[in-house]
Amino acid sequence: MTPHMLTRSLDRGATIFLAIVAACGILIPLSNLLLPAGSFLQVPTYLVALWGKYVCYAILALAIDLIWGYCGILSLGHGAFFALGGYAMGMYLMRQIGTRGVYGNPILPDFMVFLNYSKLPWYWYGFDMFWFAALMVLVVPGLLAFCFGWLAFRSRVTGVYLSIITQAMTYALLLAFFRNDFGFGGNNGLTDFKDILGFNVQAEGTRAALFALSCLALILAFLICRSVVSSKLGKVLIAIRDAESRSRFLGYRVESYKLFVFTLSACMAGVAGALYVPQVGIINPSEFAPGNSIEAVIWVAVGGRGTLIGAALGAVVVNYAKTFFTSGMLAPYWLFMLGALFILVTLLLPKGIVGTFNSWWDQSKENRAATAASAAAEDGVTEPDMAESAQ
């Protein structure tokens, strides 16, 4: 991914989006840390953590839009990759607690002591080192996506059948992680985190740094997605989305393309989950719930499938609405409101917010160009005839 490729893949809208994310990643932490509490422009610490969660959701939405909007793979199980990345980071944070836990065991987390574990399970080895945990954030979701995708795409499972299988995958993981003997905290999950890289996760400076890091990850994820969809690979992905059988007939190894982009998308979701956990302070099996994956698909549909910017915008807008409406008397009706939102967007804005705006803007430019050409023709100004010019 060369700088020339990145520059070529950015248009004015993408540049504005990146500038806004970068400004938020710089100004919000500075406002939280430098301005006095109670100041009109000071961003409280709880809002920094809340908006950091929104940014992580935006990365997850980008991952889904990459495969759904540009390759036609509707995954209803991407919450599984998000949760696996979160568990990988949660395991590192649990190992950092040490003797400060309730039971004071320097090796075993509290839930293992409570469940009478005699020793640390082998799959927890290495998670006391940050670099190993960061590697597992990518490897575990990526490996699962590669194995799942290789079996599914090789068998040419597509459409609604693939969506159902991905949903079954995340539900199976939900049931597995709920078990106390699985070694991941059971129903309670992993929580009571203390430090990350030696810094207190509850400190204002740490939360501000995590928010800035989340914004940086969103920028990098967007650049990766734009470089993919703007390249020859992206053109092949769109061809597969629109006419998979014809692409296969022309000689393209459709399964390889789908497997690559599906694995890349899973790794991005894992990074989003890893950044989400220290800001929220907990990771439990509820993150595997199929409803979470379906809700993430709704974010993309609301914002605009196949636009990238719309996916990120949809994640922020829908989750802000969720935070607003679930804190009052409308809380019991949020799921009904979410379903109604999805139906209304599908009927009235089938291209989503950004997709509809782009269509309106393109049509407006065409109308202006046609009006200008018509006015020029009426004034007697016409385009020069190239054949006459050559004579």
SVG drawing of the C-alpha trace seen along z (x, -y; Angstrom):
<svg xmlns="http://www.w3.org/2000/svg" viewBox="-42 -35 47 63">
<polyline fill="none" stroke="black" stroke-width="0.4" points="0.0,0.0 2.1,-2.9 1.5,-6.6 0.6,-7.1 -2.1,-4.5 -3.5,-6.1 -3.5,-9.6 -5.2,-8.3 -7.9,-6.6 -9.0,-9.8 -11.6,-12.2 -12.8,-15.4 -15.4,-13.6 -12.9,-11.1 -10.4,-13.9 -13.0,-15.8 -14.0,-12.7 -10.4,-12.0 -9.8,-15.6 -12.9,-15.5 -11.8,-12.2 -8.2,-13.5 -9.5,-16.8 -11.7,-14.9 -8.8,-12.6 -6.7,-15.6 -9.1,-18.2 -11.4,-16.1 -8.5,-14.6 -6.9,-18.0 -10.2,-19.5 -10.6,-16.8 -7.1,-17.1 -6.2,-20.8 -9.4,-22.7 -10.8,-23.1 -13.7,-20.9 -17.0,-22.7 -15.7,-24.7 -18.2,-25.1 -15.6,-23.6 -14.3,-20.9 -15.3,-17.4 -16.0,-15.2 -14.2,-11.9 -17.3,-9.8 -18.1,-11.4 -14.5,-10.6 -15.1,-6.9 -18.6,-7.0 -17.4,-8.5 -14.4,-6.2 -16.9,-3.3 -18.7,-4.9 -15.4,-5.1 -14.8,-1.4 -18.3,-0.7 -17.4,-2.8 -14.4,-0.5 -16.6,2.5 -19.1,0.9 -16.3,0.3 -15.3,3.9 -18.9,5.0 -19.2,2.5 -16.0,3.8 -17.5,7.3 -21.2,6.4 -21.1,3.2 -18.3,4.1 -18.3,7.9 -21.9,8.8 -21.1,11.0 -23.8,10.3 -22.3,11.5 -24.6,11.7 -21.8,13.0 -19.1,10.2 -19.9,9.6 -18.0,12.8 -14.8,11.4 -15.3,8.2 -15.8,10.2 -12.8,12.4 -10.5,9.4 -12.0,8.0 -11.4,11.2 -7.8,11.3 -7.3,7.8 -9.3,8.7 -7.0,11.7 -4.0,9.4 -5.7,6.9 -6.6,9.7 -3.0,10.9 -2.0,7.4 -4.1,7.5 -1.7,9.8 -1.9,9.7 -4.4,6.8 -7.3,9.1 -9.8,10.1 -8.0,13.4 -4.5,12.0 -3.3,14.8 -0.3,13.5 -1.0,15.9 -4.6,17.0 -7.4,14.4 -10.1,14.2 -12.7,16.3 -10.2,19.1 -9.4,19.1 -13.2,19.1 -13.7,22.0 -10.8,24.0 -8.5,24.0 -5.2,25.6 -3.2,23.9 -3.4,21.5 -4.9,23.0 -2.3,23.3 -4.2,20.9 -3.7,18.2 0.1,18.4 1.8,15.4 -1.1,13.0 1.0,11.3 2.9,9.7 1.2,6.9 2.9,7.7 1.6,11.2 -2.0,10.1 -1.9,7.5 -0.8,10.3 -3.7,12.5 -6.1,9.7 -5.4,10.1 -4.5,13.8 -7.5,15.3 -10.3,13.5 -8.3,13.8 -7.7,17.5 -11.4,18.2 -12.5,16.2 -10.0,17.9 -11.1,21.4 -14.8,20.5 -14.5,18.7 -12.4,21.5 -15.0,24.0 -18.0,21.8 -16.7,20.2 -15.1,23.4 -18.6,25.0 -20.0,22.0 -22.4,21.1 -23.8,17.7 -26.7,15.4 -29.1,16.0 -27.5,19.4 -24.2,17.8 -25.8,15.2 -27.6,18.0 -24.3,19.9 -22.4,16.9 -25.2,16.3 -25.1,19.9 -21.3,19.5 -21.6,16.6 -24.4,18.2 -22.3,21.4 -19.5,19.2 -22.0,17.5 -23.0,20.8 -19.4,21.9 -18.2,18.8 -21.1,18.9 -19.7,22.2 -17.7,21.7 -15.3,24.5 -14.4,22.9 -11.8,20.7 -13.0,17.3 -15.1,16.2 -18.4,17.7 -21.4,15.5 -19.6,12.7 -16.8,12.5 -13.6,10.5 -13.7,7.3 -12.1,5.4 -9.2,4.3 -6.4,2.2 -3.6,1.4 -2.7,1.3 1.0,1.0 1.5,-0.2 -1.1,-3.0 -4.3,-3.0 -7.2,-2.3 -9.5,-4.5 -7.2,-7.6 -8.3,-10.5 -5.0,-10.5 -5.4,-6.8 -8.9,-7.3 -7.9,-10.3 -5.0,-8.3 -7.3,-5.3 -9.8,-7.7 -7.0,-9.2 -5.7,-5.7 -9.2,-4.6 -9.5,-7.6 -6.1,-6.7 -7.2,-3.1 -10.4,-4.4 -8.3,-6.5 -6.0,-3.6 -9.0,-1.2 -10.6,-3.7 -7.4,-4.2 -7.0,-0.4 -10.6,0.0 -10.3,-2.9 -7.0,-1.5 -8.7,1.9 -11.9,0.7 -10.1,-1.8 -7.6,0.7 -8.0,3.4 -8.8,5.8 -11.8,3.6 -13.1,3.7 -13.0,7.5 -14.8,7.5 -17.6,5.3 -17.8,7.6 -18.2,10.6 -20.9,8.7 -22.8,7.9 -22.3,11.1 -20.4,13.8 -21.1,16.5 -19.9,14.3 -16.7,13.4 -16.0,17.1 -16.6,17.8 -14.1,15.1 -11.4,17.0 -11.3,15.2 -10.8,17.3 -13.8,15.9 -13.3,18.0 -9.8,16.6 -10.9,13.0 -13.8,13.5 -11.6,15.3 -9.0,12.5 -11.5,9.7 -13.5,11.7 -10.3,12.4 -9.2,8.8 -12.6,7.6 -12.4,10.0 -9.0,8.7 -10.4,5.1 -13.3,6.2 -10.9,7.8 -8.9,4.5 -12.2,2.7 -13.0,5.1 -9.6,4.8 -9.9,1.0 -13.5,1.3 -12.7,3.4 -10.4,1.1 -12.7,-1.8 -15.8,0.0 -14.2,2.0 -15.7,5.4 -16.1,8.2 -18.6,11.0 -20.4,13.5 -23.3,11.1 -21.0,9.5 -21.4,12.7 -25.2,12.3 -26.5,12.6 -28.6,9.4 -25.4,7.4 -24.2,8.5 -27.6,7.8 -27.6,4.3 -24.1,3.6 -25.6,4.5 -28.3,2.0 -25.7,-0.7 -24.2,-0.1 -27.7,-0.1 -28.7,-3.4 -25.4,-5.2 -25.1,-3.8 -23.9,-0.5 -20.9,-0.6 -19.8,-4.1 -17.5,-3.5 -18.1,-7.0 -21.8,-6.2 -21.0,-3.0 -19.0,-4.9 -21.6,-7.7 -24.4,-5.2 -22.6,-3.5 -22.2,-6.8 -25.7,-8.1 -27.6,-4.9 -25.5,-4.3 -26.0,-8.0 -29.7,-7.5 -29.5,-4.3 -27.8,-6.1 -30.3,-8.9 -33.5,-6.9 -32.5,-4.1 -31.9,-6.5 -35.5,-7.6 -39.1,-6.5 -38.6,-5.2 -36.0,-2.6 -38.4,0.4 -39.3,-0.5 -35.7,-1.0 -35.7,2.3 -39.0,1.4 -37.6,-2.0 -34.5,-0.4 -36.6,2.0 -38.8,-0.9 -35.7,-2.9 -34.4,0.0 -37.7,0.4 -38.0,-3.4 -34.5,-3.6 -35.0,-0.6 -38.3,-2.1 -37.4,-5.8 -33.6,-5.8 -32.6,-2.5 -29.0,-3.8 -28.7,-5.1 -28.0,-8.6 -24.7,-9.1 -25.6,-7.1 -28.8,-9.1 -26.9,-12.4 -24.3,-11.2 -27.0,-10.4 -28.7,-13.7 -25.3,-15.6 -24.4,-13.8 -27.8,-14.4 -27.5,-18.1 -24.2,-18.4 -25.6,-16.8 -28.5,-19.2 -26.2,-22.2 -24.0,-21.0 -27.0,-20.4 -28.4,-23.9 -25.0,-25.5 -24.7,-23.7 -28.3,-24.7 -27.5,-28.3 -24.3,-28.3 -26.2,-26.8 -28.8,-29.6 -26.0,-32.2 -24.5,-30.6 -21.4,-29.3 -20.8,-25.7 -18.0,-23.3 -15.4,-23.4 -15.6,-20.7 -12.4,-18.6 -12.5,-17.6 -12.7,-21.2 -9.9,-22.2 -7.6,-19.5 -8.2,-20.9"/>
</svg>
